[in-house]
Amino acid sequence: MTHASEARARALNARIYPLVQAFYAPPFLDMHNRMKEALVLLGRLDKTVVRPPLMKLSEAELARLRAALDTAQIATEGALGLPA
C-alpha cells in the first residue's frame, strides 16, 4: 500500500464513519431498519416494512440518517459525483 492510497483510504473511512455510527447506534437491533430507511431516502427502495417486534424509526432518527448521508456525501444521484 502506498502512502497516497493509505491517505485515500483514511479519508474515505473518515467520510463514511458517521454513517456507520448512525447504522449501528443503540439499539443495535434496529441496524437493518436504518439501512432500509437510508435506501428509501436515497430512492433505491419505495418503502420499508418493519416486522414486529421492531418499530418504525422516529423522525429524529430519520433526521440523523439524512445528516449522516449528507456528511458521507451520498445522495440520490450517487456518491462523490459517481452515478448511482
CORDAPE-V465629 format. One record per residue. N is the residue number from 0. PSI is psi in whole degrees, -180 to 180 (none if undefined). NEAR is the number of other ideal C-beta (glycine too) atoms within 10 Angstrom. Layout:
N&PSI&NEAR + N&PSI&NEAR
//
This chain:
0&131&7 + 1&165&7 + 2&-39&7 + 3&-42&8 + 4&-34&9 + 5&-42&10 + 6&-40&10 + 7&-42&12 + 8&-42&11 + 9&-40&10 + 10&-41&10 + 11&-44&12 + 12&-44&10 + 13&-35&11 + 14&-41&15 + 15&-9&16 + 16&-43&13 + 17&-33&16 + 18&-42&20 + 19&-44&12 + 20&-40&12 + 21&-42&21 + 22&-43&18 + 23&18&12 + 24&157&15 + 25&146&6 + 26&131&8 + 27&-33&8 + 28&-15&9 + 29&3&18 + 30&-43&13 + 31&-37&12 + 32&-41&20 + 33&-42&21 + 34&-41&16 + 35&-42&17 + 36&-37&22 + 37&-40&22 + 38&-34&13 + 39&-45&14 + 40&-32&16 + 41&-2&16 + 42&15&11 + 43&-27&11 + 44&150&14 + 45&-39&7 + 46&166&7 + 47&151&16 + 48&120&8 + 49&125&14 + 50&144&6 + 51&147&5 + 52&4&6 + 53&158&12 + 54&156&9 + 55&147&12 + 56&149&18 + 57&164&9 + 58&-36&8 + 59&-41&7 + 60&-38&16 + 61&-38&16 + 62&-39&11 + 63&-39&17 + 64&-43&20 + 65&-45&14 + 66&-40&13 + 67&-40&21 + 68&-41&19 + 69&-45&12 + 70&-39&16 + 71&-2&20 + 72&43&12 + 73&123&20 + 74&176&15 + 75&-29&10 + 76&-15&11 + 77&-162&12 + 78&132&15 + 79&38&10 + 80&-2&8 + 81&138&8 + 82&151&6 + 83&none&11
//
